[in-house]
Amino acid sequence: MNIFPLIAVGTCTTNLNGEILEVRYEQIRLKNDKTIRLPEGLSNPPPLYDESSSYDELEELHDKFKDLNDNEIEEFIKEWMTAGGKFSLNKESIYPERKKFLIHKIDNDEAINDVKDAYLKLHLLSQKITKPNSINLDGIFNALPNIAWTNHGPMDPDDVEILRESYDHLYIRSLDKFPCLTDYVIPPGVRIADASRIRLGAYLSEGTTVMHEGFVNFNAGTLGPAMIEGRISAGVVVGKNSDLGGGCSTMGTLSGGNDVKISVGEDCLLGANSGLGIPLGDRCIVEAGLYLTGGSKVEVLDQSNKLIETVKASELSLKPDLLFIRNSLSGAIQCKPNKRSVVLNDQLHSND
C-alpha cells in the first residue's frame, strides 16, 4: 500500500540555536485515506486545526507556512488566533520556550533528509499506519541528532549545563538519537514492563506483552499477540502467538554485514538465551541456549531420529514445524519435526 503523499502536524523542540531536536506529530493525514485518526490515548492536537481537518485543508496550511521563517510563522499564528481562523483554536494555549508549531509534508517514499522526515516515519511505524520494512529509512541515523532525554524534555547535550540553572532538579535518562516509544505513542492493548527498552519506531500489535528484559528496536515488532522477553533487533518482525524467551536474541541488519531480514513465524518459541540468525517458519522451536546462525551446520533428522542430511541452517529458512536442538553428547545442532505446539497464556495477553 502506497501511503504517500501525507501531511502531519504537531510541535517540535529546538536547541538554544533554534535547530530542531525532535518532533511530536499529533495528527497525520494521508491523501488517499482522509479518515486516518491517531490511536486513542495520544494528546490533543495543538492550535490551528482540529480533528476534522482534511488533507486538503492541512495542505493549504502547509503551503502558507513553507516559505515563512520562524518569526513570520509566529506572527501568522497570532493573527490567526485573533481572527479566529477556520480551524478550532485554544486561545489559552501557548507554546513554551523552545517549542514550535510544525507542519510537514512527505510527497514520496524517499531517503530521509532531515529530523522532520525521520520522526514522521517513526510515527508511521509506531502508530501502525505502516509495517516494518515497508518504508524507506535510509539516512535516518545521519538525520537524527543525539539528544539528552531529561525529566524536563529533550535537550541538546551542549545546552544541558546552560539549561540546568533553570531547574531545581535535572535528571538525564539517556543520551541517544532515538526516544522511548511511550514518550510519543501509547499503543492500545499492549503491556510494557520497562518503557525505556522500546524505541519510537517499534511496531507493537494488540496483545503484545514486553517484559523487563524485552527490547524492541525501531522498524521492528510484533504482528499479533506475543510474549517478548528477549531482543527484537531492527528489521525483525515476530508473528502472532509467538514467545521470545528470556535473554534470547534476534540478529539484526544494522551491523555485522548481515543482509538477510530475520523474522519469527507464528506460534513459535525461542528458548531462553537462544539466538536466531535465519527467518523462522511457523510453529518452530529453538532450544534454550542454542544460537542458530545462517552458516550453522545442522543435522536434519526424520521422525525416527535417523540422519537424513547435513545442511546449512539458512537452507531451512521459513520452513514450518521444525525443532532445533543441540545434541548434548556430540554437540551437533540437530533439526527434527516439531510435534509440540506453542500456546500463549491468554490471561497474560488480554491487555485491556
KABELMO-V958592 format. One record per run of one state. SS is the DSSP state (@ for helix, = for strand, . for the rest). FROM is the first residue (numbers start at 1). TO is the last residue. If there is no record, write none. Layout:
{{SS | FROM | TO} {SS | FROM | TO}}
This chain:
{{. | 1 | 5} {= | 6 | 14} {. | 15 | 19} {= | 20 | 30} {. | 31 | 32} {= | 33 | 33} {. | 34 | 54} {@ | 55 | 65} {. | 66 | 69} {@ | 70 | 83} {. | 84 | 98} {= | 99 | 106} {. | 107 | 114} {@ | 115 | 126} {. | 127 | 139} {@ | 140 | 143} {. | 144 | 146} {= | 147 | 150} {. | 151 | 152} {= | 153 | 156} {@ | 157 | 164} {. | 165 | 171} {= | 172 | 176} {. | 177 | 179} {= | 180 | 180} {@ | 181 | 183} {. | 184 | 190} {= | 191 | 192} {. | 193 | 194} {@ | 195 | 197} {= | 198 | 199} {. | 200 | 201} {= | 202 | 203} {. | 204 | 207} {= | 208 | 210} {. | 211 | 214} {= | 215 | 216} {. | 217 | 219} {= | 220 | 222} {. | 223 | 225} {= | 226 | 228} {. | 229 | 230} {= | 231 | 232} {. | 233 | 236} {= | 237 | 238} {. | 239 | 241} {= | 242 | 244} {. | 245 | 248} {= | 249 | 250} {. | 251 | 262} {= | 263 | 264} {. | 265 | 268} {= | 269 | 270} {. | 271 | 274} {= | 275 | 276} {. | 277 | 279} {= | 280 | 280} {. | 281 | 284} {= | 285 | 286} {. | 287 | 290} {= | 291 | 292} {. | 293 | 296} {= | 297 | 301} {. | 302 | 306} {= | 307 | 312} {@ | 313 | 316} {. | 317 | 321} {= | 322 | 326} {. | 327 | 332} {= | 333 | 337} {. | 338 | 345} {@ | 346 | 349} {. | 350 | 352}}
